[in-house]
Each structure stands twice: as structure tokens, then as C-alpha cells.
Amino acid sequence: ALVLAPMEQEMSHEPTQAATFAALLGTTLSCFGSLKVKAPLKKVPMPQPPKPMSSGTPPQHQEAGVIGKPETDDHSEEADRSGLVRATSSYWVYGASGNGPLKPVQSLAIFLACVIPNFLVVAILSDVGYGVEVYNAVSPRTMSLGGDVAVFLAAVSLVVLYVSDWFYYERVTIQVVTAIPPLCLITLGAFLKARNYPWAPMLFTLFSTPVVIGFLRAVTCTQTKRETFYRRVSMFLGLSASVVLVVWIVWMTSDHQWNRTNKDELAQRFSELYKYVDKDMQLNYTQHCHPDLKNISHFPTDVRASIKSACSRAASVWLLVYAAPFVAVLCDVVVGVFCFTMGVATDTSEGDARLNAVVRAMKQFIICLFLLFGGMYCSASIFSISLTTTLLAFLAAALLVLVIWMVLEMPTKDLQKLLQSSSFAKLLGQAWQSDWVRAIAVGAVNFFIPIYFFLNSLNQKVRKARKPHETGSGRYTPQAQKILDEIHTWNWCSILTKVAIFGELFFTLQVGFTKGTYVFLSWLTRKLASINLIVVCVLVYVVGLIMFLLPPVPGVPVYIFAGIVIADVSSRKLGDNGFYIGIFIACCIGFFCKLLACTLQYYIGYFLGKNVKIQQLIKVDSVPTRAVEQILKKPGLNLAKVAILIGGPDWPVSVTCGILRLNIPQMLLGTMPVITILSPCVLAGAFISRQGLGGEDSIWPMLANFASIFAFVAQTTALVIAGTLTVREIQEHSDSLAEYREEHAAIAELSRQEEDARRCYQDVTRWENLTWLDGFILLSGVASQLVSGLLFVLVGSLCFLPFSVDKDINAAIEDGGLGGHPLNIVLPLGWAGCLIFFYGVAAHIAHSKMMGRRAKAEFSKRKYSQQPETEQG
């Protein structure tokens, strides 16, 4: 809200569109003590930066990084009611006057903020220190129950602080004292829930580094030069990462290598964890979970599945404990590079150079978003459920830090100028007003929306009790009322429908086709094991081609499947060197299969693209699509073209190329570097096929993991580069991309003809025009899809059995198979989630059908009423 709302108010006198979600999200986050932002109460002049305060003077009237009380119009009704019209925290934190040096005590505080979390991770959460003892200590169920109580009390205390106007306490001392209990409770809850969420204590500890750094920047280092502050942060983080990495490497070389003997020894030390990891029985690692010595064949199928899942969860715990120092190093490197890139390498001088710096910062912010969401997509596509949950937790935390940093650090007054002068900024403003973007926002905060308004109503009652003469008579606080008035102007029927579409897309990509693809490819792998190598190669090529032509299927499992099957068959048929020959053949098959699939997908798009409606649906006349088209039409190989063709989703990219009538040879030329992405996937599949040779302490599992990580990095990098260079193309050629084109006249005419029908549909689907039954069907359907999505993400290991392409469907469940029944991959909780999801789909379809028929009838009625009376007769 601080960044976007003033920009939009500067451009228009209409109610602020951009403020709504940012303010809602920020105020929701404030319930957790993270951030407090306000929607602008009215259009006011940009306040001057606060004057430096004398040493030792406590900041009064402090609100989320705002010091001092700037001058406001005493006759402002809203200011009189709340006293909330103050300098924006973004302008204050950015510190236009902050050119001072970093004091020794400030430097020491930054050093401790960087070092202490790393020390704690190594000392109490890793095997280098007392990590095993800590996780064993919190394994009993009473500890988990205590964690639930601690988290509940922390939530209650944060709610109490918010309702009681914690941000407006007169004394900072009271704010600090009252903030300590919920912080301690959150810390306690994170550690006590470590058995169920092993990443929680580590994430909380490492997350404290950027939080404390942000606090120091916002409270004690406001007058410090920006570049100096972030340079020192990046230096200390680099130093901390180096020390932790050296300590971990030295520890590993002292007889702590990752091999079968040390893994067994580490697992044996987690005796308390194995007692409580399964809810029904106490497990013993050797008897129930050891890959070679376990014996659970006498248990029923459902019990074996439960034991297998419990063993997998326990293994993820001791794997995380072993690799905890490396996780700390990665977090330090990421935060350090981010601070150096955004804080040191960005020019903050005045004039055009400053505006250019803001443009670069906005681009880097968008790049980081591409990186984080690309990482989430790739982690869900490549890694197992337990590892995916850990990665998603860290990526989500990084996303939260990124958004908060953007709100605090971007200079609002410069963004206002930028919105007036930059076509790129205007394009971002237009994108924000899209119902699709709002659907993403609503889907992200979902259930917090009603919770926020309920708590805000309590907050308003407290304000009325404390200062009845200074508080308005409304049900909500002024900023919440502003949000409520704004979201009343949104087309909620359209937004909620799009939330349902996103939920269905998520289920299709990450649950339906992903699980089905792995099961099918596993079955096919076993069938092809005894067939002639040439026949196998042909069948793999055909199957891979068919899989590529299915829109939801990503390319990664196809490449891994080729590596598993061909490398395994070649090693059986061709002797000692057959394994390496099989890798080469699999890479060639994957490469040529990708090129042929791109060509066929191109022709699908080519023939579909003859329909003007299809062209309209993919918005060939929009600026982003034209930017992609302009990049892909460039002859030869260039980074942007290659990144889009190999980094984007396989089916949509190639089909779009056909719709845009791009040159096929040039498209295939740009696709050829896909070998850099498919080769690691093929290698991972080949190494997976040899995991049974030499036991799990052999080198093959390690090589498979490294190849998977490399494939993850390559895919994510391509996605980030594609998004980055597309944004740059829009920035550099925004005017020409927005010009009218004759070849798009038919699309414009179709849009004009459909405008009346579209307006009629919008009128029919306005929330105030819906019956209570319409609203119930829509809301219940969207809620069902959100619930099922949260279920699959948060407790995915309880919904599905861990299964991958290299496993045998007919193998016992304890051995990683499905007991001969593919549907065994879905556990009872997973079936419940699927039923909830399918109800949401049915409700979405029913609502769409009803609205479509109603809109069609209304359109016919309006069209008939507009005809002359003679024609009506």
C-alpha cells in the first residue's frame, strides 16, 4: 500500500485500486507482529523525511518504522479521528538524508545478527553439535502437544496486541516488553513441533537474521548510508557462511562422511524419534526402516504403508540435521548476495540516476519473484514430498522477506515520478488491476480476509473505549473501512472464479498428472526391461513424444524415465560400457523427442491460431505477448530466445509459437540448448537405475541427488532468465509494443463485438445481483479447493505415499512400491482431499453454467429491447 497507493492517487482521483491487497496483506501480517502498513486515508502531500533525533531520545508515536509525528492538517477529519497520517515507512527507511557512517556499536549489532543464528544452527540443530539430542528431546507426543499450546498462545497474544493497538502504545518500553512473550512462545512452538516439522526451528532461527537486520535498518541505522549498511551486512554474512562451511567440511572429513555406516549410526541415535514418529506404534530403525534388515512383511497393507511413511519422515529429520550447516551456508549466501545486489550495487543518487536505480530495483524485485516461484515449481516437479515441503517452507519465507523489504526500502516519491514517466511502471500498474492478479492475491491470503476484518472491528472498539472523542463512529478503523470500500468495487464473482481455476490448475499439475505420470512411467519401465534395446529406444521415443503432447505433463519426468530405462537396458545388453552408452542414447532420444514434440506442438498452435477467438484468448495483441514474440523472432541464438524456449513450460511455449506464426527452424535452433537441462535429468535417471548396485552406501545415490539438484538449478535459472529478459524487452520497447497493428484488427473488432456481452455478464455476476444460493455455491466451491490445496501442500506425506519413477508398482509398500495396486499411492487423507477438491470443481462448473445461462438470457432480453418496434413485431 505504501508503494502503490500514492502512485495511483497521484495519477487519478478514483478510489485507490492498487492499495487494497497490499494494505490487506500488510495489515494481516501485522497480526503476526511482522509489519504494520496503512492504506492512505486520503490524498495528502508527501511528508518530509523525519529530522534526526538526538542521541538517547526514545522515538515517540512509533509505528512500524515511523519516527516522529509529521505535520498534518489539523482540520483533516480522518487525521483527527485516528492520527494515522504520518510519513510512510518506505520513505523514512530509505533515508534520503542517511549519509552517515556506520558506528562501531551498529557494526557489532549487525555482526551478531549474522553470526548468532548460524552459531545456533550449528550448535543445537546439527549433528556437529547437539542436534540429535535436541530432536530426540522434542520427539515425545507431549512435546508436540506443548508446541500446539505454545503456538496457540502466541497467536492469541499477537491478536491481543493487535486489538489493543500495540503500534500506538505511548512508550517504546511497553511495546518491547509486551512483544517478548509472543516471540518466546513462537520460538518455543517452533522447537517443540520439530518432530512433525523438522524445518521449523531451523527456518525460525535463520529467518531471524533478515528480521533483525531489517529492524536495525529501520530503528538504529536510519542515518547510515544505505550502501555502507548493506555492504557491511553482505560482508558479515559472507564471513559467517565461510566459517560455517569450513567447520562442516572439517567435521565431515573426520569420519563423518555420508555413507551407509554413518547413516545407520546416525539413525540409531534417533531412537526417541523412531518411538514417536508413527502415531500407532513405536518403531525401531533396524527392524522397521533399515533398507536391508527390516522385516515388516507380516503387517497388513495399511500398517506397512503407515510404517513406510513414518520411516520416510524420520529419515528427512536426520538428513536435515546432518545437512543443517550447509542449509545455513546457503541461506547466508542468498541473503548476502541479495543485500549486495539491492543495497550496494544500486545507485541512490538524485535525479535521473536515482529513478534509474528504482527501475533496476523493481526489475530485480520481479526477477526475485520469478526465482522464488520458479524454485517452488521446480522443487515440486523434481524432489520428493518431504524435501519439497522443506524447500517450499524456505522459499515461502524468502518470499515474505522479499515483499517486506520491497515495501520498506522502495522510495515512494520516486515511484510516483516513475509511474508518470515510465511505460514499464504503467504496465505494472495495469497488471495489478487485472482480476487474475487479484485472484492470486485473494488466494494467497484467503481465510485471513474475514479474520482481519473481525479483529479490526475489535480494534476499533478498543480505540473507541480509549479515545472516544478522537475515534470515528464506524464499525472498522479508517484504514480498514477504506479497504472495505475499495474491495466493494471489485468484481468478486470473477475473482473467485479465477481463484477456483488456479486451484484446479494446481491440482492438475502437482497432484493429478504428476502422480499419474510417475506411476505410468514406473509400470512402463518394468515392462520394457526384457525387450530388445532397439525396440526399447523406439518405444521410449514414442512414449516420450506422447507425454510431451499432453499439456499438463512437464519434460523432467520424461527425461528421467528415458535415463532409467535405456541406461538399465543398455547395461544389461551391452556389457561393461553399456551403462555409459545408454546415457548417451537416452540424451539423444530426449533431445530429438523434444525437437519433434516442439514441432508438433507448433502445428497444434498454428491451426488453432487461425481462429480469431484463440488469438484473443492468448492476448496476441497485449504488450507481454508481443514482447515474447519480438524476442522469439530474432534470428540465431540469443540468451532471451533460448531462455524462453527451454525455460518455459513445454506445451504452452511451443503452441504459442505456432499461434504467433514464428519461423520453425529458428524456433528449433533456439530450443537446441535444451540439452543443458535434459542431460542432468537423464543422468539422474541413469544413476537412480543403479542405486541397487553396491547398496545405499554406494556412490550412485549421491550422484543421483547431485544430478537432480543440478537439473533443479538449470531449470530455475532458465525460468529466471526468461522472465528477466522479457521484462527488459518490455521496458526498452514498451511504446512500440503498445502500438496499433493492422494484423490484430480482427481481434480488436471481436473484442468490440463481445463488449456488450461481456458487460452484460459482468452486470449479471455482480455480487449484489447474486442470490444467496449463487453465493453459497461459489464460496463453498472456492473454499473447498483452497482447503484441498492446503491439505496437499502442508501434509502431503500424509496424503500420498512417496513414489518415484525408479520404484516398482508390484514391490511391497515398505520397499517403496505400491503393493501391486497403483491407487495405493493415495492414502485415506489424500482421498478425503480429493473428494473435497472434486466438490469444488463441481460447484465451479455449476456456478459457471448458471451464470452463463442467466447472462445469455439477459443479453437476449437487452438486444430485443433495443430493436425497433417494427422488428420486435
N, C-alpha and C positions, 0 to 999 in steps of 0.2 A: 504493500500500500504506500509506503514511504517513497518508493521509487516511481511507481507507475501512476498513482492517483494525481499528484501535482502536475505531471506531464499532460495528462488527459484534460484536466481542468484548464490548463493553460491554453489548450487548443480548442476547447469547446465549452459552452455554458450548459451543456446537457449534464444529467446526473452521471457521476463517475462510473464508468464501466470497468476500468482496469483495477479499481481499488478493491472490488468486492472480495474476490477469492484470496488475494494476498492478505487483506486485513483479517478475513475469517481464519485463514491458516495461521497467521501470526498470533491472533488472539487465542486460538485453540492451543497453540504451542505454549502460550503463556501459562496455561493451566498446569503445565509440567515445569514451570519455573525456568524455561529456556529463553524466552524472548517476549517482549511486550511491544506491539506496534499498534498504531491507531489509524483508523480511516480518517481522512481530513474531514473536519466538521463543517467547514465552509471554505470558500476560496479566500486565502489570506496571503499577504506578501511573504516571500521567503525571508525568514528571520536571519539576522546576522549571527555569525558564529559567536559562541559564548566567550566572554572575557576570561583570561587566565585567572585562576583563583590563587590566593596567597597560600603559602605552604602551611599545612596543618589545619586549614579550614575545611570542615566537612561539607560535602555537597548537599544542599537542601533542595527539596522538591525534585528529587531524582526520580527519573522514570526510564528504565531500560537504556541507560547511556545518555540521558539528557541532563545536563547540569545547568542550574540557574533557571530563572523564570523570565523569558524574553518578554519584551513589551508587547502587549496586545491591546486591542480596542476595548476600553472599559465598558463601552456600550454594546459590545457583542453579546447577544442573548445566549448563544451557545457557550461562549467563553465564560460568561457569568455562571452558567449552570454547572459547568464541570471544571473550569480552569485547566483544560487539557490542550489548549492551543499553544504549543511550545515548539522550540527548534527541533527539527527532525533529527533522529539519532544518526541517520546516514550522513547528514551534513556535518554534524558535530564530530562523529568518529573520524570522518575523512580528514578533518582538521586542516583547513586551508592555511591557518596560521601556525601549524605544527612544524616548525623547522629547528627545534632544539635538539641537543644531543641526548644520548641515552645515558642516564645516570647509573652509577655502579650498582645501587640497590635495585634499580629496574632491571639491569642486566642479570643480576643474581636471581631475581624472581623469574625471568624468562628461562634461565638455565635450570632452575629447579622444576619449572613446569614441564620442561622437556626431558629431564633426567629421571625424576622420581617415578612417573608411570612406567618407564622402561625398567627401572630397578625392581619395582613391584612385580611386574610380569615375570621377569627372570627369577626373582627370589621366591615368590609364593604361588606362581601359576605354571611354572615349567618344571621339567624333570631335572634341570640344572640345580634348582633349589628345592623347595618343599611342595611342588605342585601335586605330586601323588598323594602326600599326606592331606593336603587341603581338600582335594576332590574326594578322597575317602571319608574325610570328616563330615562333609556335607551330603554324603550319599544316603543316609537313612531317611525314611519317609517322613519322620518327624521334622527333619531339617527342611525338606521340601514344603511341608505344611507351614512351617515357620516363615519360609520365604514368601508363601502366598499371603500370610498375615502381614508381613513387612511391606510388601508391595501394596496391599490394600490400605494399610495405614498411611503409607507415603502418598497414595492417591488422594485419600481423604484430607490429609494435611495440606496438600497443594491446593485442593479445592477450597479449603477453608481460607488459605492465604489469598487466593484469587477473589473469593467472595468478599473478604474483608478489606479489599483494596490495598494489598501489600505494596503495590508500586507507589502508593501515595502516603505511606507512613511518613510522619514528620521527621523521624530520626533514622539515620542510616544504621545506627547501632541496633535499633529494634528490628530493622529489616534483616541484618546479618544474623542476629540471634534466632529469629523465627525461621530463617531459611535453613538452619543447621539440622533440625530434626528430620525434615523430609529428605534432605540429602543423605543423612546417615541411614535412614530407612531404605532408600533406593539402593545404596551400596550394600546393605545387609541383604536385601532381597535378591540382588544380582548374584551374590555369592551363594546364598542358600539354595537357589534354583539351579546351581551349576550342573547337577546330575541330569536334569531334563534339558537344559540349555547351556552346554559347556562353553559356548562362546560368550555368554552374558558377562561373567566377571572380567574376561579379557577385553571385551569390547568397551565395557564401562570404564575400565582403568585407562585404556589407550585413548578413549574418547575425551577423557579429562584434559588431555594436552591441548587440543584446539579450543576447548571451552575456557580453560584458564588463560590461554594466550589471548583469546577474544576479550575476556574480562580485563586483562591487563591493558590491552589496547584501548578499551572503552572507558577505563577508570583512572589508571595511573600513568598512562603513556600518551595522553591526548595531545600534549605539546611536543612530542618526539617526532622527528622527521620520519615520514612513512617508510622511505627506503631504508633508513637506518634500523628501524624496528624490525622489519621483515628480513633484512639481511642477517641480523643477529639471531632471529628465530631459525632461519634456514641453516645457519652455521651450527647452532647448538643441536638441532635435530640431526644434521649430518654427523656430528661428532658422536652423539648418542647412538645412532644406528651403527656406526663403525665399531664402537666399543662392544655393543651387544653382539654383533656379528662375529667379532674376533673371539669373544668369550664362548659363544656357541660352537664355533668351529674347533676351538681348543678342547672343549668338553667332548665333542663327538669323536675327535681323534684319540681320546683317551679311553678306548674300548667301549664307546657308546654308539657304534655305527648302527645303521638301520638294517639289521639282518634278523633272521629267524630266531636266533638265540636271544638276542637282546629284546626282540618284540615279545617273546614268550616270558622273559623275565619281567619286563615292564607290565605286561598284562597280569601276571601272578601277583604283583604288588598292589594291583587294584582289586583286592579281594572284597573290600566293603562295597565297592561299586557294583561288582557282579552279584552281590547278595540282593541288591535292591533295584537293579536296573529293569528286571521283569516284575510286573505287578502281581503275578500269580505264584511265583516260586523263586527260591534262591538258586542262583546259577553258580557253577564252578567253571572257570575258564577251560581247564584241561578236559573236563568231562562233557561240557556243553558247547564250547566255542572254538576249541583248537581245530585248525583245518585238517589235521591228520589223526588226532587221537580222540576226537569227540565221538560220542555214541548216543544218539537221541532217536534212533530208528523205532524204538518201542513206544514213542509218544504218538498220540493222534495227530492228524494233519494240522489242525488249527493250533495245537500246542507247539508243534515244530515250527510253524510259521511265526508264532509269538517269540519263541526262543531265538530264531534266526534274526528277527528284528531287534530284539534286545541285545544280542551279541554285536550287531552292527552299530547300535547306538553306543555301546560300551567302547567298541574299537575307535569310534570317532572321538571319544573323550581322550583316550590315551594317545591317539595320534595328535590331537591338538595340544596336549600337554608336552609332547616331545618337540613339536614344531613351534611352540609359543614364542621363543626368542626370534625366530625367523619372521613370524607374523608381526612382531613389534618392529623389526627392521623394515619390513615392507610399509607399515603404517608411517614410520618416521620418514622414509624416503618420499612417499606420496605427499604427505603434509609439507615436508621441506621443499620439494620441487614446486608445489602449488604456491607456497608463500614466496619463493624466489621469483616465480613467473609473474604472479599477480601483484606482488608488492615491490619488488626490486626492479624488475625489467620493464615496468610501466612508468612512462614519463608523466609526472603530475605538475608540470609547469603550466603557466597560464596561456590563454589564447587558444589558437588552433591546435597547438601541440597537446594541450590538455584534453580538448574534445576528441582528438585522435586517440589519445590514451583511453578515454572512456569507451570509444568504439572498439578498441582492441580488447578491453576488459569484458565488454559484452560478448564479443566473439569467443573469448576464452571461456566465459561462463557457459555459453551454448556448447562449446567443444567438450567441456567437462560433463555437461548433461548427456551428450552423445556417448561419452566414455562410460559413464556410470550405467546408463540404461543398456548400452551395448554389452557391458560386462554382465549385467543381470541376464540378458538374453543368452549370451554365450555360456554362462555358468549353468543355466538351466538346461542347455542343449547338450553339454559335454559331460558334466560331472554327476556324481551320484546324488541321491536325495539329501543325505546327511551333510555332505560337503557343500551342496547347493544352498542349503539353509544357512550355513555359516557364512558363505560368500554373500548371500543376499542381505544378511544382517549387517555385515561390514559396509557393503555398498549403500544400503539404505541410510546408515549413519553418516557416511560420506556425503550423500545427497542432502541430508539435513544440514550438515555443516556448510556445504556449498551455498545453499539457499540463504541461511542466516548470514553468512559472510557477504553475499551479494547485497542483502538488504542493508547491512551495517556500513559497508565500505563504499558503495557507489554514491558519488556526489549528485544529489537530486537536482540542484540548479543547472548543472551541466547537462543532465539528461533532458531537462526541459528544452534547452537550446538545441540539443541533438535531435529531439523529436521534430523540431521545426525545420531543421536543415538537412537531415539525413533520411534518404529514402529507405535505408535499411531499418532504421528505428521505426519509421512509419509502418513498414511491413510487419514488424514485430507487434506494434500496437494493433494492427488489423487482425493479426493471428490470434491475439488474446481475446478478441470479441467473437471468435468463432465458437459455435456450440460444441464442436468437437474438443476444443481446448478446455472449455468449461466442463465438459463431461469428464475429462481426465482429472480436473481439479476436484470435482464433486466426488468422483470415485475414489480419489486419494484420501479425502477427509471423511467421506461417507457418514458414519454414525456419530462423528464428533459434531456435526452441524446442530442437531437438536440438543445435544448435551451442552454445547456452547451457549445457546440461547436460554436454556434453563438456568445455567449457572449465572449468566449475565443478568437475568431477572432477579436472582437473589442478590447479586452485587448491587443492583440498583436500589433494592430495598434497604441494604446496609447504608448506602450513600444517603438515602432519604432520612434514615434514623440518625446518622451522624451530623449531616448538614442539611436540614430540611429546607432552609431558605436559599441554598445555593444549588439545589438539585431540582431538575425538571420533574414534571408530573408523569412522564411517560413510564411505560412498563419496563423499558430497557434503557440502558445508558445511551447517551447521544451517539457514540460510535457504533454501538450495536444496532440502534434504530436506523442509522444511516445505511448499514449493511443490509438490514431487513428491507428498507425501502428500495434499495438497489436490486436485490435479488428478486423482488416482486416484478421487476421489469423483464426478467429472464423468461425465455420460453422453456419452462420446466419439463413439459411433455417431451420436447425434442431432446433436451439434455439427458433426461433419464432414459430415453430410448437409446441414445448413443452410449450411455453407461452400460446398458444391457448388451449392446453389440460388442463393446470391449470385453465384457465378461465372457461372452460366447467365443470371442477370438482367443482369449487366454486359455479357456478350457480346450479348444480345438488344437492349439499349438503345443501346449505344455502338458496336457493330460491325455486327450484322446489319441491324436496321431503319434505323439512321442512314445507312449507306452505300446500302442499297437504296432508301430514300426519296429521297435526293438524285439517284440515277441515274434513278429513275422520273419524278420531277418535272422533271428536265432534259429527258428524252425528250418528256414531255408538253408542255413549253414550246415546243419546236420544232414540234410537230405543230399547236399552236394559233395559231402566228404568222400564218398566212394566212387565218384564218377570221374571219367577221363578229364585230364587237365584242360584240353581244348574246349570240350563241351562245357566245363565249368566256367571258363572265361567267357564263352558266348552267353551262357545263362546269366552270369553276373552282370554282363554288359546290358542285357535286355531288362533284367530286373531293376538295375540301377536307373536305366532310362525311364522305365515306367514310374519309379518312385520320384524321379525329378519332375515328371509331368503332373504329379499331384500337388496342387498349390500349397497345402499346409506342411509338406514334408521338407525339412531342411536338408542340405547336402552332407552335413557332417556324418550322420549315421550311415549314409550310402558309402562314403569313403571308408569308414571304419569297417563296415561289412565286407567291402572288397578286400581290405587288408587281411582280415581274419580268414576269409575263405580261401583266397588264392595263395596266400603265404602258407597256410596249413596244408593245402593240397599239393603245392609245389614241393614243400619239404618232404612229403611222403613219396612223391612220384620221381623227383629229380635228384635225390640223394643229398649229400652234404651241402652243396651250394644252392640247393633248390629253394631254401628259405629266402635268400637274397635275390634270386631270380624272380621269385614270386612277388617280392616287394616292388621290383621294377615293373613287372607286368601289371600289378594292381594299380600303380601310379599311372601307367599308360592308359589302362582301361578307364580309370576315373577321369583322366584328362579328356580323352576323346568322347566319353559319355557326357561329360559336362558341355563340351562344344556342340555335340549333336542335340542335346537337350535344349541348349540356348537357341539353336536354330529352329527347332520345332516350336518352342515357346514363342519365338519371334513371329512365326507364321500364325500361331493362335491369335496373338495380338494384332497381326496385320489384317486378318479377316474380320476380327471383332471391331477393329478400328474404323472399318468402313461405315459403321453405324455411328451417326452423329451423337446419339444418346450415350454410347460408350465413351466417346471423346469427352463428352460433357462430364461424365461420372469421374473420370480421372483428372479432370480440370486441365486439359492440354493448353488452355488459354490463361492459366494462372502463372504468376511470376516464378514460384518454385519449380513447377514442371518445365517451364521454358528455360530456366537456368540449367536443369539437368539435361534437357535436350541440347542446349548450346554446348555443354561440356562434352556430351557423347558424340556430337557431330564433328568435333575437332579430329583431323586426320592423325594417324600414327598413334604412338604410345605417349600418354602423359599421365601424371600421377592422379589427377582428379578423375579422369575417364576410367583408369584401371581400378581405382578405389571403389567407384560406384558399381562397376560391373562385377567385381569379385567380393566386395564387402557387403552389398545389399542383399536382401532376401532373393533367392534364386529365381523363383517363378515370377514375382511381380516385376523385377527389373527387366527380364528378357521380354515379357509380354508388353511392357510399356515401350520398349524399344520398337516392337512391331507396330504398336499403335501410332508411334511418332514417325514411322516410316524411315528409320535410320538405315544406314548402309550396313549390310550383313557382314562383309569382310572386315570392315572397320570394327564392328561390334565383336567379332570373334578374335580379332587382333588384340583388342583391349581385354578380352577375357582370358587370354593365354597365361598371364601371370597367376592365374588361379592355382597353378602348380605349387606355389609357395604356401597355399593354405591347405590343399588336399594332401600334400606329401606328409606333413606331420600326422594327419588323421589316419592315413594308410599305415604309417609307421606304428601309431598307437594300436591299430587293429592287429598288425602283424605281431607286435610284442605281446599283446593280450593272448594271441593264439598259442604262445609258448610259455605261458605262466605255469602250466602244469609240469614243465620240464625242470627238474632240479629243485622242486619245492618252492614255497613262497619266499624263501630267503635267497633265491637266485636273483640275477641282475635284471631279469625280464620284467617283473612288476615295476621296478624302479624306472626302467626305460619307458614302459607304457605310461607311467604317470608323467614323466618329463615330456613325452611326446604330446600328451593331452594338454598339458599346460602350455606348451609352445603353440599348439593349434588354437587354444583359447586366446593367447596373446595376439597371434596373427589375425584371427577373425575380428577381435575387438579393435585392433589397430586399423584394419581396413574400414570398419564402420566409422571410426572416429575421423579418419582422413576424408572419407566420402562426405560426411556431414560438414566438416570444416571447410573443405574446398567449395562445396555447394553454397555455403553461407558467404564465402568470399566472392563467388561469382555473382550472387545477388547484390552484394554490396557494391561491386565495381560496375555492374551493368544494370542497375535497378530501373533506370529511366527507359532504356531501350527495351528491356524485357517487359515493361508495362505498356508499351505502345500497342495501338490497334493493328491487327494483322488481318489481311483480306481472307486468308485461308481459314480463319476462325470466325468468319461472318456467319456461317451456318450455325455454329454453336451459340453465338450471341442471339441469333434470331430464335433458336429453340428456347433459350433461356427467357427471352422476352415473351414468347408464346406461353410458356409454362408459368410465367409470373403470376397470372390471375389464379391459376390452380394452386400454386404454392401459397399465395396469400390466403386463399380460401382454406387450405389445410392448416395453416398457422392459426387462423381465426377459430377453426373448429377445435383445435387441440390446445387452445389456451387453457390454462389450469382452471380459471374461473368458469369455463364453459363445460368442464367435465363433470359427470355425475359422480356420486360417491363410489359407485361400483367401478367406474373407469379408473378413478384414483387408486382404489384398493388393488385392482388387478395390476396396474403399472408399478405401484410401490412395492407390493409383495413380490412381484417378479424380479425387480431390481435388487431388493433386499436378499432374495434367495441366491441370486448369482454372486452378490458380494460375500455372503456367508460361505458359500461353497468355495469361492476363490481363497478366502482367508483360511479356510479349513485345509485346502490342498497345500498352501504355502507354509502355514505355521506348524502343522502337524502332518506333513506329507509322509513321514516314515510310519505313521500310524494308519495311513490310508492305503498305501501301496507297498508291496514287497520290493526290496531292492533287486533289480534285474537289469542285465545288460546283454549286449549282442553276443558276447562270448559264452554266455551260460546256456545250459541245455534245459529245454522246457520239461523233458522227461526226468531230469535229475530230481533228487529229493530236495525239499524246500531248505533243509539245513545245509545243503551243498550249493545253494544259490539258484536252484531250479524252481519249477512251479508244480512239481509233483504230477506232471503229465497233463495238467489242465491249465490252459492259458488264462482263464478267468481267475485263477488263484492269485494272480498279481494284485487283484483288488481285495483289500481287507474289508471287514464289516463297516468300519468307519468310512472307508472310501466309497462303499455302496451307498451309505447314507448321504455323503456329499454329492454323489452323482444324482441321487433322487432329488435332492434339493435343487441342484443345478437344472435338471430337466423340467422341474416345475417352473423355474424361472424362464426357461425357453418357451414353454407352453404359454405362460402368461404374456410374454413378449409378443408371441405370434397372435394370440387372441386380441390383445390390445391393438396391434397394428392393423389387423383385419377390421376390427370395429371402427377404428378411426378412418381407415381408408374408405369403407362404405359410407360412413357419415359425411366425409368430405366430398365424396363423389356426388352424393345426393344434394348437398348444399351447393356445389358448383353448378350442377344442372339447374337447380332452382334459380340461382342468380343469373345464369345465362338465359334462362327462359324469361325472367322478369325484365331483362334488358332488351329483348326483341320488340320490334314494333307490334302494335296491337293486331295489325292485319296478319302478320306472320304467326302470332300466337293463335289466331283463329284458324 
